[in-house]
């Protein structure tokens, strides 16, 4: 497959591996709402934030939407959108590489971009996500007014869509658009209700679908040029005589069309062109932001209806949504109103002044954007966090502030490349879980209730017995291999082999594998 080359490509393609894992520090004063939080807002560099979140959410995100800087060669107040081309590629590539690791098996990523970098981004995403996983280039009408000073007045942005497993797999899990009443009527008082007509023809040539059809007025018709009829002749006769679903336009002289009743419609396949009248434009987005933050206008926000359509197609209530270029908080606001869980990442003070402030108003029940359509009345909660210290220092030692759940999440991700679903919870013993027939355990910081904080980190026979008992209790009948992380082992190589145990020393085995 052809790839894109630039001066710093090799270093940029490996940049994600060099990013340190950091802890997340909760900021209760900036968190909001009541009950279990459905959202997480992280302030900090999104590359480091993604790396910090990966052990906890890898493989669990149903939909990623990002709106990165477009590199339009103009200065924006809240971020530098005037990066040299190679630097822009160096910025976006490692972030895309990390984002790929968050997607679930039925997940998709949507990336907004314009013509300045859009075609380069397509080639890069082909490499990162796989060309076969490209689904569509959605064209969004971002403005309806004309710019007469421009050589050509640009009206659109692109939204590149990739899905795990490609279009054929993704279409079986994505949601169709809700149909509307437009185009439906009942001019012949059909007892089956309102209907609209669709052409009885298809693209291409199929010999068994090429025949003459006689209209009610006696005219013999061939299929339209370059097309065939929409079904075989016996099926056409069934639709005409038994189902009474053939409609003849032009007083019976036009080509046949098929009645499609409103009750039969299961939804509409999305087009790749999204007009502003359907999903909003830049002006609508700015009005929405000003309604919740009139003191300062964020540049280039996206309208809530645009995100509503994306999340409707790509997710269901309860699914996890991620936006690592959160900006003014539109993705988080829409996800929250639609009953989705969400993670948003934004750097700088506007993570607090824009995104967090907006989410507080959403929780309070603000009625802008999609609120009325979504019947949003407020509620819910979100956590606010900042990036903390590195989990491992330059020598690979574990930060003393790391808790057992923190390290267990890193160990689990190192072993399985998936997130620990019970992240944040302290186990009664050292067993983390079982994955694909193998058990994983961690001896760390008094998990066995030793007197010292670091006690119980050495694998000995009594420790192994406790792990075996935990496996028997939580996974009855399990008889697979066992991987144990700990400070040291006192078991002989022969014993480890007989017990089918792989021992890995912390911190080095963790820090070097991540």
C-alpha positions in Angstrom: 0.0 0.0 0.0 1.4 3.5 -0.8 2.4 5.5 2.2 3.0 9.2 2.9 6.6 10.2 3.5 7.9 13.4 5.2 11.2 14.5 6.8 10.4 13.3 10.4 8.3 10.3 9.5 10.3 7.6 11.3 10.5 9.6 14.5 6.8 10.6 14.3 5.6 7.0 13.7 7.4 5.9 16.9 6.5 9.0 19.0 3.5 7.3 20.7 5.8 4.6 22.2 7.9 7.3 23.8 5.1 9.0 25.6 5.2 8.3 29.4 2.3 6.8 31.3 0.9 9.4 33.7 -1.5 9.2 36.6 -4.8 11.1 36.6 -5.5 13.5 39.4 -9.2 14.1 40.2 -10.2 17.7 40.7 -13.4 17.5 42.8 -14.0 21.2 42.8 -14.4 21.2 39.0 -16.4 18.0 38.8 -20.2 18.4 38.8 -23.5 16.6 39.2 -24.9 13.9 41.4 -24.6 10.1 41.2 -22.1 8.0 39.3 -20.4 10.1 36.6 -21.0 9.2 33.0 -18.4 11.6 31.8 -14.7 12.2 32.3 -13.1 15.5 31.3 -9.3 15.5 31.3 -7.2 18.7 31.1 -3.8 18.3 29.6 -1.9 17.5 26.5 -4.0 15.0 24.6 -1.1 12.8 23.6 -0.1 12.2 27.2 -3.8 12.0 28.3 -4.5 9.3 25.8 -1.6 7.3 27.0 -2.7 7.7 30.6 -6.3 6.6 29.7 -5.3 3.6 27.5 -4.9 1.0 30.2 -8.4 1.8 31.5 -10.3 2.3 28.3 -8.4 0.5 25.6 -10.7 -1.5 23.3 -13.9 -0.1 25.0 -14.7 3.0 23.0 -17.6 2.7 20.5 -17.2 6.0 18.8 -14.3 8.5 18.5 -14.9 11.9 17.1 -12.1 14.5 16.8 -11.9 17.9 15.3 -8.1 18.6 15.2 -6.5 21.8 14.1 -6.9 22.2 10.3 -3.5 23.8 9.7 -5.2 26.6 7.8 -2.2 29.0 8.0 -4.2 31.4 10.2 -3.8 32.2 13.9 -6.5 30.9 16.3 -6.8 32.2 19.8 -6.9 28.9 21.7 -4.4 26.9 19.7 -1.8 27.2 17.0 -3.4 26.3 13.7 -0.4 27.5 11.7 1.8 24.5 11.9 4.2 23.7 9.1 3.0 20.7 7.1 5.5 18.1 8.4 4.9 19.3 11.9 1.2 18.9 11.5 1.7 15.3 10.4 4.0 14.8 13.3 1.3 16.1 15.6 -1.6 14.0 14.2 0.1 10.6 13.6 0.9 9.5 17.1 -2.5 10.6 18.3 -4.2 8.6 15.7 -2.1 5.6 16.6 -3.2 5.8 20.2 -6.8 6.5 19.3 -6.8 3.3 17.3 -6.1 1.3 20.5 -9.3 2.6 22.1 -11.8 1.3 19.5 -14.0 -1.6 20.4 -14.6 -4.4 17.9 -17.6 -2.5 16.5 -16.1 0.9 16.9 -15.6 3.8 14.5 -13.6 7.0 14.3 -14.8 10.2 12.6 -12.3 13.0 11.9 -13.3 16.5 10.8 -10.9 18.2 8.4 -10.8 20.6 5.5 -9.0 20.6 2.2 -5.7 22.0 3.6 -4.7 18.6 5.1 -7.7 16.4 4.2 -6.1 14.4 1.4 -2.9 13.9 3.4 -5.0 12.8 6.4 -6.8 10.2 4.2 -3.5 8.6 3.3 -2.2 8.6 6.9 -5.4 7.1 8.2 -5.3 4.4 5.5 -2.0 3.4 7.0 -2.9 3.7 10.7 -6.4 2.2 10.5 -6.1 0.1 7.4 -7.3 1.1 4.0 -9.9 -1.6 4.0 -11.5 -0.1 7.1 -12.3 3.2 5.3 -16.1 3.6 5.2 -16.8 7.1 3.8 -15.9 10.7 3.3 -18.8 12.6 4.7 -19.1 16.1 3.2 -20.6 18.5 5.7 -22.0 21.9 4.5 -20.4 24.2 7.0 -21.7 27.5 5.6 -24.5 28.7 3.4 -23.3 32.2 2.7 -20.9 33.0 -0.2 -17.4 34.4 0.3 -17.0 36.7 -2.8 -13.4 37.6 -1.9 -12.2 34.0 -2.3 -11.1 32.3 -5.5 -13.7 29.6 -4.8 -16.1 30.0 -1.9 -15.7 26.9 0.2 -18.9 25.6 1.7 -17.8 22.2 3.1 -15.6 20.3 5.5 -14.8 16.6 5.3 -15.5 14.0 8.0 -13.4 10.9 7.4 -15.0 7.7 8.7 -13.1 4.5 9.5 -14.6 1.5 11.2 -13.1 -1.6 12.8 -13.7 -4.5 10.4 -14.5 -2.2 7.5 -17.8 -1.0 6.0 -19.3 -4.5 5.5 -18.9 -5.3 9.2 -19.8 -1.9 10.5 -23.0 -1.5 8.5 -24.4 -4.5 10.5 -24.0 -2.6 13.8 -24.6 1.0 12.8 -28.0 2.7 13.2 -30.0 4.0 10.3 -31.4 7.5 10.2 -34.9 8.0 11.3 -37.3 8.5 8.4 -39.4 11.7 8.2 -42.9 12.3 6.9 -41.6 14.2 3.9 -42.5 12.5 0.7 -45.3 10.4 2.1 -48.9 10.8 1.1 -52.0 8.7 0.3 -53.5 10.1 -2.9 -55.3 6.8 -3.7 -56.7 6.3 -0.2 -54.8 3.0 0.2 -56.0 1.3 3.4 -52.4 0.5 4.3 -51.7 4.1 4.9 -49.3 6.8 3.6 -46.7 5.8 1.0 -44.0 7.1 -1.2 -42.8 5.7 -4.5 -39.4 4.5 -5.4 -38.1 3.6 -8.9 -38.5 0.0 -10.1 -35.1 -0.1 -11.7 -31.5 -0.9 -10.7 -28.0 -0.1 -11.8 -26.1 -2.5 -14.1 -27.3 -5.3 -16.4 -28.9 -8.5 -15.3 -30.3 -10.6 -18.1 -33.2 -12.0 -16.1 -34.2 -8.4 -15.2 -34.4 -7.1 -18.7 -37.8 -7.5 -20.3 -40.7 -5.4 -21.6 -43.4 -4.1 -19.2 -46.8 -3.0 -20.5 -48.3 0.1 -18.9 -52.1 0.3 -18.1 -52.4 2.4 -21.3 -50.8 -0.3 -23.4 -47.3 1.2 -23.9 -44.5 -1.3 -23.9 -41.5 -0.1 -21.9 -37.9 -1.2 -21.7 -35.7 -0.4 -18.7 -34.0 3.0 -18.6 -30.8 3.2 -20.6 -27.9 1.5 -18.8 -30.1 0.0 -16.2 -32.3 -3.1 -15.7 -35.7 -3.5 -13.9 -35.6 -3.8 -10.1 -36.6 -7.5 -10.0 -37.4 -10.4 -12.3 -40.6 -10.5 -14.3 -42.4 -13.0 -12.0 -41.6 -10.7 -9.0 -42.9 -7.7 -10.9 -46.1 -9.5 -11.6 -46.5 -10.4 -8.0 -45.9 -6.8 -6.9 -48.5 -5.7 -9.5 -51.2 -8.3 -9.2 -51.0 -9.7 -5.7 -49.3 -7.1 -3.5 -50.9 -4.1 -5.4 -47.7 -2.1 -4.8 -47.0 -0.8 -8.4 -47.6 2.9 -9.0 -47.9 4.2 -12.5 -47.0 7.9 -12.9 -48.1 10.3 -15.7 -51.6 8.9 -15.8 -50.4 5.3 -16.4 -47.9 6.1 -19.2 -44.7 6.5 -17.0 -42.3 3.8 -15.9 -43.5 1.7 -13.0 -42.6 2.7 -9.4 -43.0 0.7 -6.2 -45.1 1.8 -3.3 -43.1 2.0 -0.1 -45.3 2.4 2.9 -44.3 4.4 6.0 -45.0 1.4 8.2 -42.4 -0.7 6.2 -39.5 1.8 6.6 -36.9 0.6 9.1 -34.8 3.7 8.6 -32.7 5.4 6.0 -29.1 4.7 5.0 -27.1 7.9 5.5 -26.0 9.9 2.5 -22.4 11.1 2.4 -23.5 14.7 1.8 -24.9 16.4 5.0 -26.6 19.7 4.2 -26.6 22.5 6.8 -30.4 22.4 7.0 -30.2 18.9 8.4 -27.2 19.1 10.8 -26.4 22.8 11.2 -23.5 25.0 10.1 -20.8 27.1 11.6 -23.1 30.0 12.4 -25.5 27.7 14.3 -22.5 26.3 16.2 -21.3 29.7 17.3 -24.8 30.7 18.5 -24.9 27.5 20.6 -21.5 28.3 22.2 -22.4 31.9 22.8 -25.7 30.8 24.5 -23.7 28.9 27.2 -20.6 31.2 27.3 -21.3 34.7 26.1 -18.1 36.1 27.6 -15.8 34.5 25.1 -16.4 32.8 21.8 -14.5 29.6 20.9 -13.2 29.4 17.4 -14.6 26.8 14.9 -17.0 24.9 17.1 -19.3 22.3 15.6 -23.1 22.3 15.8 -24.8 19.9 18.2 -26.9 18.5 15.4 -23.8 17.4 13.5 -22.6 15.4 16.5 -26.1 14.2 17.2 -26.2 12.6 13.8 -22.8 11.0 14.2 -23.6 9.6 17.6 -27.0 8.4 16.5 -25.4 6.4 13.6 -22.4 5.1 15.4 -23.6 4.5 19.0 -26.4 3.4 21.3 -27.4 4.7 24.7 -24.7 3.7 27.3 -21.9 3.4 24.7 -18.6 5.2 25.3 -17.7 8.2 23.2 -14.2 9.8 23.1 -13.1 13.2 21.8 -9.4 14.1 22.4 -9.8 17.6 20.8 -12.8 18.6 22.9 -12.6 22.3 22.3 -15.8 24.0 23.5 -17.2 20.7 24.6 -19.8 20.0 21.9 -19.1 16.2 21.7 -19.4 15.9 25.5 -22.6 18.0 25.6 -24.3 16.0 22.9 -23.2 12.6 24.2 -24.4 13.5 27.7 -27.8 14.6 26.4 -28.1 11.4 24.3 -27.4 9.1 27.2 -23.9 8.1 26.1 -20.9 7.9 28.4 -18.1 10.1 27.3 -14.4 11.1 27.7 -13.2 14.5 26.6 -9.6 15.8 26.5 -8.6 19.4 26.1 -5.5 21.4 27.1 -5.3 24.9 28.5 -7.5 26.9 30.7 -10.5 26.7 28.3 -10.8 23.0 29.4 -12.2 24.7 32.5 -13.6 28.0 31.2 -15.4 26.5 28.2 -15.8 22.7 28.3 -16.3 22.2 32.0 -18.5 25.3 32.3 -20.6 24.1 29.4 -21.1 20.7 31.0 -22.2 22.2 34.2 -25.0 24.0 32.3 -25.9 20.8 30.5 -26.3 19.1 33.8 -28.4 22.0 35.0 -30.7 21.4 32.0 -29.8 24.1 29.5 -32.1 24.1 26.5 -29.9 25.0 23.6 -28.7 22.8 20.7 -30.4 19.4 20.6 -31.9 19.7 24.1 -35.6 20.0 23.0 -35.3 17.3 20.3 -33.6 15.0 22.8 -36.1 15.9 25.5 -33.2 16.8 27.7 -34.1 18.1 31.2 -30.7 17.9 32.9 -29.0 15.5 35.3 -26.0 13.2 35.4 -22.5 13.9 36.5 -18.9 14.1 35.2 -15.4 13.9 36.7 -12.7 16.5 36.0 -9.1 15.4 36.1 -5.7 16.7 35.3 -2.5 14.8 34.3 -0.4 13.8 37.3 3.0 12.4 37.8 4.5 9.7 35.6 3.6 6.2 36.6 7.2 5.0 36.0 10.4 7.0 36.3 13.3 7.0 33.9 14.7 4.0 35.5 11.5 2.0 35.3 10.7 2.3 39.0 7.0 2.6 40.0 5.8 5.9 41.4 5.0 5.4 45.1 1.6 7.2 44.5 0.5 4.4 42.2 -2.2 2.3 43.8 -2.9 -1.4 43.2 -5.9 -0.7 40.9 -3.6 1.7 38.9 -0.9 -0.8 38.5 -3.3 -3.7 37.9 -4.8 -1.7 35.0 -1.3 -1.3 33.5 -0.4 -5.0 34.0 -3.7 -6.1 32.5 -3.2 -3.9 29.5 0.4 -5.1 29.0 -0.8 -8.7 29.0 -4.1 -8.5 27.1 -3.9 -5.2 25.2 -7.4 -4.5 26.6 -8.7 -2.4 29.4 -9.4 -3.8 32.9 -13.2 -3.4 33.2 -13.0 -3.2 37.0 -10.6 -0.3 36.8 -10.5 1.7 40.0 -11.5 -1.2 42.3 -9.3 -2.9 44.8 -9.4 -6.7 44.7 -9.5 -8.8 47.9 -6.4 -10.6 46.6 -3.7 -10.4 44.0 -5.7 -12.0 41.1 -6.5 -9.5 38.4 -8.5 -11.8 36.1 -8.5 -14.5 33.4 -8.1 -13.7 29.7 -8.2 -16.2 26.9 -7.6 -19.1 29.3 -4.7 -17.5 31.2 -4.9 -16.0 34.7 -3.0 -12.8 35.6 -2.1 -11.8 39.2 -0.2 -8.8 40.7 1.6 -8.7 44.0 1.9 -5.0 44.9 1.7 -2.7 47.9 0.1 -4.7 50.6 -2.6 -6.3 48.6 -2.2 -9.4 50.9 -2.7 -7.1 53.9 0.9 -7.3 55.1 2.0 -4.9 57.8 4.3 -3.0 55.5 3.0 -1.1 52.5 5.3 -3.1 50.1 4.9 -6.4 51.9 3.6 -9.5 50.1 5.2 -8.5 46.9 7.4 -11.7 46.8 6.0 -14.9 45.3 6.3 -17.8 47.8 4.3 -20.9 48.3 1.7 -19.4 50.7 1.2 -16.5 48.3 0.7 -18.9 45.4 -1.8 -20.9 47.5 -3.8 -17.7 48.1 -3.8 -17.0 44.3 -4.9 -20.5 43.5 -7.8 -20.3 46.0 -8.8 -16.9 44.5 -8.9 -18.5 41.0 -11.0 -21.4 42.2 -13.5 -19.1 43.9 -13.8 -16.6 41.0 -13.3 -18.9 38.0 -14.4 -22.4 39.0 -13.0 -25.1 36.8 -10.2 -22.9 35.4 -7.0 -24.9 34.7 -4.9 -22.6 32.5 -1.5 -21.0 32.8 -0.8 -18.3 35.4 1.2 -15.1 34.9 2.3 -13.4 38.2 3.9 -10.0 38.5 5.8 -9.2 41.7 9.0 -7.8 43.1 10.7 -11.2 43.3 10.0 -15.0 43.5 11.4 -17.6 45.9 10.0 -20.5 43.8 12.5 -22.6 41.9 12.4 -22.7 38.1 11.3 -26.3 38.3 8.3 -25.4 40.5 7.4 -22.5 38.2 7.4 -24.8 35.2 5.4 -27.5 37.0 2.8 -25.0 38.1 2.7 -23.4 34.6 3.6 -20.1 36.1 5.3 -17.2 34.2 6.8 -14.8 36.7 7.5 -11.2 35.6 9.3 -8.7 37.8 7.8 -5.4 38.6 8.4 -2.7 37.7 10.6 -3.6 34.8 8.3 -6.1 33.0 5.5 -3.6 33.1 7.3 -0.4 32.1 9.2 -2.1 29.3 6.1 -3.8 27.7 3.8 -0.8 27.7 
